[in-house]
Structures are given as C-alpha cells and as structure tokens.
Amino acid sequence: MKDAHPNREEAREEFLTSRQLAEVLQVSESTVRRLAREGRIPCVRLTPRLLRFNLKAVCRALDGAETKSKRRPAEESASEDAQLSFL
C-alpha cells in the first residue's frame, strides 16, 4: 500500500543559523545579520535575536540581486566602494 504522506525527510526544508550561512557564503556572521536586517536576504525570525535561513531562498535572493546589479550603468558601479557588496 502506498503511503499517503510524502517522505518527511525529503519534504523537510533545511534551515541554517547565521553562523552556518556565514560559512557557506564565506562572509562574517555580522554581514549575514546585516543583510537580513536590511531585507536583502530572507530569514525566519524565531525570537528577536534568533534567526534561521533557508539556503535555497537566500541563494535565489542573492542571484536576483546580482542580476539587478549587472543592469546598472557603469558610472553608478564605478562610484561605489570597492568592498564586497550583496545588492
């Protein structure tokens, strides 16, 4: 008989802590928290200080930001800081 519920392991989404996401993105934990605070990456806020991140959703958000930044005029890009930026 076929199980009416999909395999819970397959259906479960993986959520990362700020520290884990920082390791994956190779940035500091404070950068991850800043990006979340600014709304540049999606997060789930469990408490005022406790955040969790879905890696697929974060990657989609960052890929979308990268696509948008590629369309910007060259003079705008040249005027920005040379620091790593997740726009």
Residue pairs with C-beta under 8 A, 6 or more apart in sequence:
13 54
13 56
14 54
14 55
15 44
15 52
15 53
15 54
16 24
16 52
16 53
16 54
16 55
17 51
17 52
17 53
18 29
18 32
18 33
18 36
18 51
18 53
19 29
21 32
21 53
21 55
21 58
22 28
22 29
22 31
22 32
24 55
25 31
25 32
25 58
27 84
31 86
32 41
32 53
33 51
35 41
35 86
36 42
36 43
36 51
36 53
40 61
40 65
40 86
40 87
41 53
41 57
41 58
41 61
41 62
41 86
42 53
42 54
42 57
42 58
42 61
43 51
43 52
43 53
44 51
44 52
44 53
44 54
45 51
46 52
62 86
65 86
65 87
66 87
68 87
69 77
69 85
69 87
